[in-house]
Every structure is written in structure tokens, then in C-alpha cells.
């Protein structure tokens, strides 16, 4: 069907693993009539149409949510692990709305895949398991959506499960996320039905009353608009149909977080959720606009905020939020259009690339199915294929002057769990390296490094399960046998004080020589700041064309620090003096001078070894909690809280160095008689104890001396 930006709803479904996000999306697709092969409304102004291959449910679902659906059950690894591993888009048409849904993984090891697609959505629907209640990823996704100023919606799933205390769930949601969390519908008939509470003033419900919930919603919505508040106070009620604008304002400002109730398995509340999506969730012009900025190419730290307008007549700005490398189709880039119209056979630039590419084919994605469309309007989620230069987080545009526009980056967790990897078959080293590069292009939280100190190739991810899935992908799907070695902790190095460094590189061997001299200063930056390079050279004593070479030398030195050979971070380098020779100064000379001057400065700046600290949440039987907390405390853990879990279990949360979790699963299994489990996520880097730094520095020195 032809549709405009005003008809689009972009919604990401997030939440803890097992809460039923994928099953819910399949139920939404089925209820809306979007079944496999039934995608005739497959694009904006697209009249090509597809032949309906049957109406037997969603892609072989046959009415059973347990079977593979339109977006689930087709990836062999997802079938093996029995949960979502990768973010996946789908869409449906309901009433006059085109609703884009983004399914996301729920386990902490795959959080990078989940949060990397948040910039494509205007609304975050956080799914909560009615049986298990609020879990670790529930809170993290709510906090992330709030930080991104997204409109938020809570969806309580599995409302017909036995022994579920839904009133207690609502009270707990309000305790954790605020009194602005209000039911917009309520279960009825023991969870077999759901009653609307916004457009309807009265009705039956299993708890509370529709009238009470309706009045609470009215009170909350009119508070953001003085005129409506006055009318409401005068008349004692107001027609919900006229409250669209203040409702959207309340969502934008976080003044209202609706709570919906569904059972994805039985279908109860699914149609009502579609109504909420279509009638009440914001379109791209109503949500909070994304933050773009224009970067000065001469000064990367100078940024000018700009606003993308959801206007189809303006020049194109689109953001790449997901890359998939398909063995048959090649690289597929999914992107959200924020401004302008992308047309098939048009041309687009990728970031600051000077050469545009032709959009030979433009797709909508229904799970893994690619449906060609003629164009995409602001708010649309589309894809292009076989564009090798495209990359995650790139800005696509059709005007050369927009080469330095960026979207405010979303903070991704750092890969902290490493494995040394090598091919089992000699001669496959380059093949494995190329394959790892493709996997890194797909996963923003997967990193591959070649350690200069040892010659090893190390893959780093967010946890054991994350890396296990990567290894399974390599061996099972790409048929490459590999050998792995014990996990390596992603230690880092930094400095704790300022330091001055100097080096003169002079080499003469008969012909033209090499000369470069650099004076620089290093300063510590706050944790997580990364690296800053400051040009403070006066009078041209180092010609401008050699400053990039100095920076290159510094970055080379930062790849392996001075304490234990780990990469360095959170350092500002200020180059303030130096010398050049009119004949002998070359790029290589200033690379060497920069590298050695930096090392000289670091030695005087109290170098420090950093270790990754993770947030941990342990679930265990209540009678085992004493042993669990004692074990965590003994291993430098800091307990931050305890709360009641599901049934007779309890949850303890805190912070602990990642290095202390080696073998933790087996210890937890032993102390809880098999009843314990835990999840971790990266929190921050912190200095290791002095004795530990001294020991690791000594081991590094011995290894270096032997080499």
C-alpha cells in the first residue's frame, strides 16, 4: 500500500531472554494477516506484488507458535541455542499504519546486537515475563531507551501462565521505573481477554477496574497541556480521541509509560497491542528527533548539532544500524531513513567516501526475506546488498557536502572475554582472518586482534556464550576447523600522572638520511575517554604534513603498553615541539620519533594496568545465598543489592573483576547444588591491585627477554 511518513511506526522489542519477544512478533504478524508469501503490501508505492502462497499461518507456523515462523527458526544456530542471536526486522500493515518491528536478542552476551538497532526505532517496547518479573536486561533496556530519549512501552507477556501475580508486577514496575508506568489495558477472564482502558471508560478486568485505569491515564496525559487540563477539570472527563497530541507529548517527555498485557501463545491482547501501536505510538515526526552532528574535518572535536527533518523532499540522510554478510547475497546493510527519499537506481554516498554507489536494488526485509521496493521515505527501514564498502554506523547521503555528518553514537559494551584462535589446517590462516573480519562487520561487539607481542590472533566478545556462538558459526556454517586456547582477559593500560617525552630519530647511511625530532606531553583522561591527539606545535617546527606520522607512531606504541604489553587507553597526547630537516625529514622518521617519544613520556607518567570489571547478577536458592555472597566477596566482588527472585530463588547483584570469574560456573553449580545461574555485563575498567600489577609486569618482562 502507498504510505507516508505519518503512517510509519518504528518499534524495537527488547527485554530479557525467554520473555517471548520473538513469539510476540510472530503473533503480531499473524494477527495482522502478514503470512509467508503474503507480502503484497511490500513497499511504498510498490505495485509489483507477490503471489499469496497460502494462508496457513506465518511461514509454516500452521498456527503453532512453537514452529518456525516468518522471522524465527530459520538460522541453524538459533535452532541449536533455542533463542534469538541476531537482531531481525519485520513489518506489517494494520489499519492505515506501516509498523516496523525489530526483534532483538535478550541474553546479556548478545546485548550488542540488541542495542545497536535502537537508533532505528522511535519507540522501545520492553517485554516483561509475567512469571519471572523484572530481570537484568529489563532494567538495562529501560535505562538505555530513557538515555536515548525514546518513547517507552512496557509489555507484560504470558499473562495466562499459572500462579502469576499481575497486580504485584504492576506495582513493581512502578516502584522501579516510576509512577508514570500506567496500564493502558487490563487482563480479563483469567487472562484470556484484554480490556482497553484508554478509549473505553468502563469494562471488566481481573484486577483494578477499567474506570480507575482510564481516569489515571486521563489525569497523566492532560498534565502536559494546560488547555486540555482546564477542559478536563471543568468537564470532569475528556474525549480520548482528541488527546493524540498531548499523548505523544507525554510519551516524548517520559511523562507516560503505558503498560500493555498480552499472551503471545494464546493470542490474548495481541490485537489490542496492535491497536496501541497503530493509534497511539509516535510516527517519525512525533518522536524525539535523533541527534546528528556535523564534524569539522580539520578539528574532529568540533561538532555542530544538526536536525534531520522527516521531509521526503529534502536531501537524504540515512543511518546503517545492522550489517549481515550472507554467503549467497553478500553484504546486506539495513538502514533507517531519517530525511529525504531513497529511490531504486539512485546514488548514495557512504560517510566521507568520495565515490557514490548506485542503489541497483532497494529492499524491505521481512525476517530473512528480501522484498524489492521502488523507494523508501523518511522513517522507512530498508536495505541494500552487495555494497562492499558499507559499514555499521555509516551515514548514507546523496549530497557531497554532507560527508562529515554523523549520528550521535550509541554506547556499546566493550568486548572483554577473549580466546586465542588459529586454524587447525596449516595454510588456512588468511581464510580464517578474512572470515573473522566478516563476522566483526556483522557484530559491533566482536573484535579481532593480532597481538604483536605474541603473534596470536585473539577474538574478543561479551562472554562465553557470545564467543561459543561465533565459534559454532565458524565451524558449522563456514566449515572451518579451528583450535582455541584458554580465554584471555582484555586488560588495558593507562597512566596516572602527566609526563614529558622526547626522541630524536637520526639515521645516516650514505645517501638520503632520516631525521625527525618530537617533544610531547601525555596526560591521563577520565575512564572510557579513549585517546586524544592535540597539535600544539608553534612556528611550524614540525611541518603539518608530518603530524599525522607522529600520531601514527603514538598509536603504534599504544597498541602494546609498557607495563604488561596490553593496549593503552584514556590518554591525551600533546605534541608541542620538535625539529625537522629540509632534506632528511620523512614520514617514517616522525613515526619512529612519535612512537619512542610517547614511550619515554609514559615511563614518567606512572603507568597503570587496568582490568575489566563486570556487573554480575546471580540467581540461586535462598538457602545458598550465604555461600554465594561469601564467594563473591572473597574474589574482590562488591555486593550492591539483593532481592527476591521467582519462587524460592533470590538474586544478588554487584561488581566483580572479570579475572575472578574463571571457573565460576562450576563453583556456583557446586555451592547451589546445580540451582544457580549468573549473567554478566561490562561495567568499567579499574586499576588492578599493586601486587597483581607487579606480578604481571614481571611475567611480561621475562617473556620479552626470552623473545
Residue pairs with C-beta under 8 A, 6 or more apart in sequence:
1 41
1 93
1 98
2 44
2 45
3 44
3 93
3 96
3 98
3 377
4 312
4 377
5 283
5 284
5 285
5 310
5 312
5 377
5 378
5 379
6 283
6 285
7 96
7 97
7 98
7 283
8 97
8 98
8 99
8 100
8 283
8 284
8 377
8 379
8 380
9 97
9 98
9 99
9 100
9 122
9 123
9 277
9 278
9 281
9 282
9 283
10 100
10 102
10 120
10 121
10 122
10 123
10 284
10 336
10 379
10 381
11 99
11 100
11 101
11 102
11 121
11 122
11 123
11 124
11 125
11 153
11 277
11 281
12 101
12 102
12 104
12 117
12 118
12 120
12 121
12 123
12 124
12 125
13 21
13 24
13 25
13 101
13 102
13 103
13 104
13 125
13 127
13 155
14 21
14 104
14 106
14 114
14 118
14 124
14 125
14 126
14 127
14 137
14 141
14 145
15 21
15 106
15 126
15 127
15 128
15 129
15 135
15 137
15 138
15 141
16 106
16 107
16 129
16 132
16 135
16 136
16 137
16 138
17 83
17 105
17 106
17 107
17 137
18 83
18 106
18 129
18 132
19 106
19 127
19 128
19 129
19 132
19 135
19 138
19 157
19 158
20 127
20 129
20 157
20 158
20 264
20 265
21 84
21 103
21 104
21 106
21 127
22 69
22 71
22 72
22 84
22 103
23 65
23 72
23 264
23 265
24 127
24 155
24 157
24 262
24 264
24 270
24 273
25 71
25 90
25 101
25 103
26 58
26 61
26 65
26 69
26 70
26 71
26 72
26 264
27 65
27 262
27 264
27 265
27 267
27 270
28 92
28 99
28 101
28 270
28 273
28 274
29 35
29 58
29 69
29 70
29 71
29 90
29 92
30 57
30 58
30 61
30 63
31 267
31 270
31 271
31 274
32 92
32 93
32 94
32 99
32 274
33 92
34 58
34 70
34 90
34 91
34 92
34 93
34 366
35 52
35 54
35 55
35 56
35 57
35 58
35 59
35 61
35 70
36 53
36 54
36 58
36 59
36 60
36 70
36 369
37 50
37 51
37 52
37 53
37 54
38 50
38 52
38 53
38 55
39 50
39 366
39 369
39 371
40 49
40 50
40 52
41 93
42 48
42 49
42 50
42 364
42 366
42 371
42 373
43 364
43 371
43 372
43 373
43 374
43 375
43 376
44 98
44 373
44 374
44 375
44 376
44 377
44 380
45 374
45 375
46 372
46 373
46 374
48 372
50 371
56 62
56 63
57 63
57 64
57 69
58 69
58 70
59 68
59 69
59 70
59 367
60 67
60 68
60 69
61 67
61 68
61 69
61 70
65 264
65 265
67 73
68 74
69 367
70 90
70 366
70 367
70 369
71 88
71 90
71 103
71 366
71 367
71 368
72 78
72 84
72 88
72 103
72 367
73 79
74 367
74 368
75 85
75 86
75 368
76 476
76 477
77 85
77 469
77 472
77 473
77 476
77 477
78 84
78 85
78 86
80 472
81 469
83 105
83 106
83 107
84 103
84 104
84 105
84 106
84 110
85 105
85 110
85 113
85 469
86 105
86 110
86 113
86 324
86 442
87 102
87 103
87 104
87 105
87 113
87 114
87 116
87 117
87 322
88 102
88 103
88 365
88 367
88 368
89 100
89 101
89 102
89 103
89 322
89 334
89 365
89 366
89 367
89 381
90 100
90 101
90 102
90 103
90 365
90 366
90 367
91 98
91 99
91 100
91 101
91 364
91 366
91 381
92 98
92 99
92 101
93 99
94 274
94 277
94 278
95 278
95 279
96 278
97 277
97 278
99 274
99 277
99 278
100 120
100 121
100 380
100 381
102 117
102 120
102 121
102 381
104 113
104 114
104 117
105 111
105 113
105 114
106 114
106 137
107 137
107 465
107 679
108 136
108 137
108 462
108 463
108 679
108 680
108 681
109 461
109 462
109 463
109 464
109 465
109 466
109 469
110 462
110 465
110 466
110 469
111 137
111 140
111 413
111 445
111 462
111 681
112 412
112 413
112 443
112 444
112 445
112 446
112 462
113 443
113 445
114 137
114 141
115 141
115 144
115 410
115 412
116 321
116 322
116 392
116 410
116 412
116 444
116 445
117 321
117 322
118 124
118 144
118 145
118 148
118 150
118 410
119 148
119 290
119 319
119 321
119 336
119 407
119 410
120 319
120 321
120 322
120 334
120 335
120 336
120 381
121 150
122 150
122 151
122 281
122 282
122 283
122 284
122 286
122 287
122 288
123 150
123 151
123 152
123 153
123 251
123 281
123 282
123 287
124 141
124 142
124 144
124 145
124 148
124 150
124 151
124 152
124 153
125 153
125 154
125 155
126 138
126 141
126 142
126 145
126 152
126 153
126 154
126 155
127 155
127 157
128 134
128 138
128 154
128 155
128 156
128 157
128 169
128 173
129 135
129 157
129 158
130 156
130 157
130 158
130 159
130 161
130 164
130 166
130 169
131 158
131 161
131 163
131 164
131 646
132 646
133 169
133 172
133 646
134 172
134 173
134 176
136 617
136 653
136 679
136 681
139 176
140 681
142 152
142 177
145 152
146 152
146 254
148 410
149 252
149 254
149 288
150 287
150 288
151 248
151 251
151 252
151 281
151 282
151 287
151 288
152 251
152 254
152 257
153 257
153 258
153 259
153 260
153 276
153 281
154 173
154 177
154 181
154 257
154 258
154 259
154 260
155 259
155 260
155 261
155 262
155 273
156 166
156 169
156 170
156 259
156 260
156 261
156 262
157 262
157 263
157 264
158 164
158 263
158 264
158 265
159 166
159 187
159 191
159 194
159 261
159 262
159 263
159 268
159 269
160 190
160 191
160 192
160 263
160 265
160 266
160 268
161 191
164 191
166 187
166 206
166 207
166 261
167 207
167 208
170 181
170 183
170 259
173 181
173 259
174 181
177 257
178 257
180 220
180 254
180 255
180 256
180 257
181 257
181 259
182 213
182 216
182 217
182 220
182 256
182 257
182 258
182 259
183 197
183 208
183 213
183 258
183 259
183 260
183 261
184 196
184 197
184 198
184 213
184 217
184 258
184 259
184 260
184 276
184 280
185 194
185 195
185 196
185 197
185 198
185 260
185 261
185 269
185 272
185 276
186 194
186 195
186 197
186 205
186 206
186 207
186 208
186 210
186 213
186 261
187 193
187 194
187 195
187 205
187 206
187 207
187 261
187 268
187 269
188 194
188 195
188 203
188 204
188 205
188 206
189 204
189 206
190 206
191 206
191 261
191 263
191 266
191 268
192 266
192 268
193 268
193 269
194 260
194 261
194 262
194 268
194 269
194 272
195 203
195 204
195 205
195 210
196 203
196 210
196 272
196 275
197 203
197 205
197 210
197 213
197 214
197 217
198 214
198 217
198 240
198 280
199 240
199 241
200 210
200 214
201 210
201 211
201 214
201 237
202 210
202 211
202 214
203 210
204 210
205 213
217 256
218 232
218 237
218 238
218 240
218 243
220 250
220 255
220 256
221 228
221 243
221 246
221 247
221 250
221 256
222 228
222 229
222 231
222 232
222 238
222 243
222 246
223 229
223 250
223 255
224 246
224 249
224 250
224 253
224 255
225 245
225 246
225 249
228 238
228 242
228 243
228 246
231 238
232 238
244 280
247 256
247 280
248 282
248 286
249 255
250 256
251 281
251 282
252 282
252 286
252 287
252 288
258 276
258 280
260 269
260 272
260 273
260 276
261 268
261 269
262 268
262 269
262 270
262 272
262 273
263 269
263 270
264 270
283 379
284 310
284 338
284 378
284 379
285 310
285 379
289 307
289 308
290 308
290 319
290 338
290 407
290 408
291 305
291 407
291 408
292 305
292 306
292 307
292 308
292 317
292 338
292 405
292 406
292 407
292 408
293 303
293 304
293 305
293 306
293 405
293 406
293 408
294 303
294 304
294 306
294 404
294 405
294 406
295 302
295 303
295 404
295 405
295 406
296 302
296 303
296 304
296 404
297 352
297 404
301 532
306 405
308 317
308 338
308 339
309 339
309 378
310 338
310 339
310 378
310 379
311 339
311 340
311 378
312 340
312 341
312 377
312 378
313 340
313 341
314 339
314 340
315 339
315 340
315 397
315 398
315 399
315 402
316 337
316 339
316 340
316 341
316 342
316 348
316 396
316 397
316 398
316 399
317 337
317 338
317 339
317 340
317 395
317 396
317 397
317 402
317 405
318 335
318 336
318 337
318 338
318 339
318 340
318 342
318 348
318 382
318 395
318 396
318 397
319 335
319 336
319 338
319 393
319 394
319 395
319 396
319 407
320 333
320 334
320 335
320 390
320 391
320 392
320 393
320 394
320 395
320 396
321 334
321 335
321 336
321 392
321 393
322 333
322 334
322 392
323 331
323 332
323 333
323 334
323 390
323 391
323 392
323 441
323 442
324 331
324 332
324 334
324 442
325 331
325 332
325 438
325 439
325 441
325 442
326 332
326 385
327 477
327 478
329 370
329 385
329 386
330 385
330 386
330 388
331 385
331 386
331 387
331 388
331 390
331 441
332 363
332 365
332 370
332 383
332 384
332 385
333 383
333 384
333 385
333 387
333 390
333 394
334 365
334 381
334 382
334 383
335 381
335 382
335 383
335 384
335 396
336 379
336 380
336 381
337 376
337 377
337 378
337 379
337 380
337 381
337 382
338 378
338 379
339 378
340 378
340 398
341 375
341 376
341 377
341 378
342 348
342 359
342 362
342 375
342 376
342 380
342 382
342 396
343 359
343 362
343 374
343 375
344 359
344 360
344 361
344 362
344 372
344 373
344 374
344 375
345 358
345 359
345 360
346 358
346 359
346 398
347 356
347 357
347 358
347 359
347 398
348 356
348 357
348 359
348 396
348 397
348 398
349 355
349 356
349 357
349 396
349 397
349 398
349 399
349 400
349 402
349 403
350 357
350 387
350 389
350 390
350 391
350 394
350 395
350 396
351 391
351 394
351 395
351 403
352 403
352 404
353 389
353 403
354 400
354 403
356 398
357 387
357 389
357 390
359 384
360 386
361 372
361 384
361 385
362 372
362 373
362 374
362 375
362 376
362 382
362 383
362 384
363 370
363 371
363 372
363 373
363 382
363 383
363 384
363 385
364 370
364 371
364 373
364 380
364 381
364 382
364 383
365 371
365 381
365 383
370 383
370 385
373 382
376 382
384 390
390 396
391 441
392 441
392 444
393 407
393 409
393 444
395 402
395 405
395 406
395 407
397 403
397 405
412 444
412 445
413 445
413 462
413 681
413 682
414 445
414 490
414 612
414 682
415 445
415 446
415 447
415 460
415 461
415 462
415 490
416 460
416 462
416 489
416 490
416 612
416 614
416 658
416 682
417 460
417 461
417 462
417 463
417 464
417 466
417 467
417 487
417 489
417 490
417 658
418 458
418 459
418 460
418 461
418 487
418 488
418 489
418 490
419 458
419 459
419 460
419 467
419 471
419 484
419 485
419 486
419 487
419 488
420 456
420 457
420 458
420 484
420 485
420 486
420 488
421 432
421 436
421 457
421 458
421 459
421 471
421 482
421 483
421 484
421 485
422 429
422 432
422 456
422 457
422 482
422 483
423 429
423 431
423 432
423 480
423 481
423 482
423 483
424 481
424 482
424 483
425 481
428 480
431 480
432 457
432 474
432 480
432 482
433 448
433 457
435 474
435 478
435 480
436 448
436 457
436 459
437 448
439 446
439 470
439 473
439 474
440 446
440 447
440 448
443 461
443 470
445 461
445 462
445 466
446 459
446 460
446 461
446 466
446 470
447 459
447 460
447 461
448 457
448 458
448 459
448 460
449 457
449 458
449 460
450 456
450 457
450 458
451 457
451 458
451 560
451 565
452 559
452 560
453 560
453 565
453 700
453 703
453 704
456 485
458 488
459 467
459 470
460 488
460 490
461 467
461 470
462 681
462 682
463 680
464 487
467 487
471 482
471 484
474 480
474 482
475 481
475 482
487 662
489 611
489 612
489 658
489 659
490 566
490 612
491 564
491 566
491 609
491 610
491 611
491 612
491 688
491 696
492 561
492 566
492 567
492 568
492 569
492 609
492 610
492 612
492 685
493 561
493 562
493 563
493 564
493 566
493 567
493 568
493 569
493 607
493 608
493 609
493 610
494 524
494 568
494 569
494 570
494 571
494 607
494 608
494 610
495 522
495 523
495 524
495 568
495 571
495 602
495 605
495 606
495 607
495 608
496 524
496 605
496 606
496 607
496 608
496 687
497 524
497 605
497 606
498 521
498 522
498 523
498 524
498 605
499 521
499 522
499 601
499 602
499 603
499 604
499 605
499 606
500 519
500 520
500 521
500 601
500 604
501 518
501 519
501 520
501 521
501 522
501 597
501 598
501 599
501 600
501 601
501 602
501 604
502 517
502 518
502 519
502 520
502 597
502 600
503 517
503 518
503 592
503 593
503 594
503 596
503 597
503 600
504 515
504 516
504 517
504 579
504 593
505 514
505 515
505 516
505 517
505 589
505 590
505 592
505 593
505 596
506 513
506 514
506 515
507 513
507 514
507 515
507 589
508 514
508 584
512 583
512 584
513 581
513 583
513 584
514 584
514 585
514 586
514 588
514 589
514 592
515 579
515 580
515 581
515 584
515 585
515 589
516 546
516 549
516 578
516 579
516 580
516 585
516 586
516 589
516 590
516 592
516 593
517 578
517 579
517 580
517 593
518 542
518 550
518 575
518 577
518 578
518 590
518 593
518 594
518 597
519 575
519 576
519 577
519 578
519 597
520 550
520 554
520 573
520 574
520 575
520 576
520 594
520 597
520 598
520 601
521 573
521 574
521 576
521 601
522 571
522 572
522 573
522 574
522 598
522 601
522 602
522 605
523 571
523 572
523 574
524 570
524 571
524 572
524 605
525 532
525 570
525 571
525 572
526 570
527 570
527 684
527 685
527 686
528 570
528 684
528 685
529 569
529 570
530 569
530 570
531 555
531 558
531 569
531 570
531 571
531 572
531 573
532 571
532 572
532 573
533 551
533 554
533 572
533 573
533 575
534 572
534 573
534 574
534 575
535 547
535 575
536 574
536 575
536 576
537 547
537 575
537 576
537 577
537 578
538 576
538 577
541 577
541 578
541 579
541 580
542 550
542 575
542 577
542 578
542 579
542 580
542 590
543 580
543 585
546 580
546 585
546 587
546 590
547 575
547 590
549 587
549 588
549 589
549 590
549 591
549 594
550 575
550 578
550 590
550 591
550 593
550 594
551 573
551 594
552 591
552 594
553 590
553 591
553 592
553 593
553 594
553 595
553 596
553 597
553 598
554 573
554 594
554 595
554 598
556 591
556 595
557 568
557 594
557 595
557 596
557 598
557 599
557 602
558 567
558 568
558 569
558 571
558 598
559 567
559 568
560 566
560 567
561 567
561 568
561 602
561 607
562 599
562 602
562 603
562 607
563 607
563 608
563 609
563 693
563 696
563 697
563 700
564 609
564 693
564 696
564 697
564 699
564 700
565 700
565 704
566 609
568 602
569 610
569 685
573 598
573 601
575 594
578 593
608 687
608 693
609 687
609 688
609 692
609 693
609 696
609 697
610 685
610 686
610 687
610 688
611 657
611 658
611 659
611 685
611 686
611 687
611 688
612 657
612 658
612 682
612 684
612 685
613 655
613 656
613 657
613 658
613 683
613 684
613 685
613 686
614 655
614 656
614 657
614 658
614 661
614 680
614 681
614 682
614 683
615 653
615 654
615 655
615 680
615 681
615 682
615 683
616 632
616 637
616 653
616 654
616 655
616 656
616 661
616 678
616 679
616 680
617 651
617 652
617 653
617 678
617 679
617 680
618 628
618 632
618 651
618 652
618 653
618 668
618 676
618 677
618 678
619 645
619 649
619 650
619 651
619 676
619 677
619 678
620 628
620 649
620 650
620 652
620 668
620 671
620 672
620 675
620 676
620 677
621 648
621 649
621 650
621 672
621 673
621 675
621 676
622 648
622 649
622 650
624 671
624 672
624 673
624 675
624 676
625 642
625 650
625 652
627 671
627 672
628 652
628 668
628 671
628 672
628 676
629 639
629 642
629 652
631 667
631 668
631 671
632 639
632 652
632 654
632 656
633 639
635 656
635 657
635 660
635 661
636 656
636 657
636 660
637 654
637 655
637 656
637 660
638 654
638 655
638 656
639 652
639 653
639 654
640 653
640 654
640 655
641 652
641 653
641 654
642 650
642 651
642 652
642 653
643 650
643 651
644 650
644 651
645 651
649 675
655 683
657 686
657 688
658 680
661 680
664 678
665 678
668 676
668 677
668 678
669 676
687 693
688 696
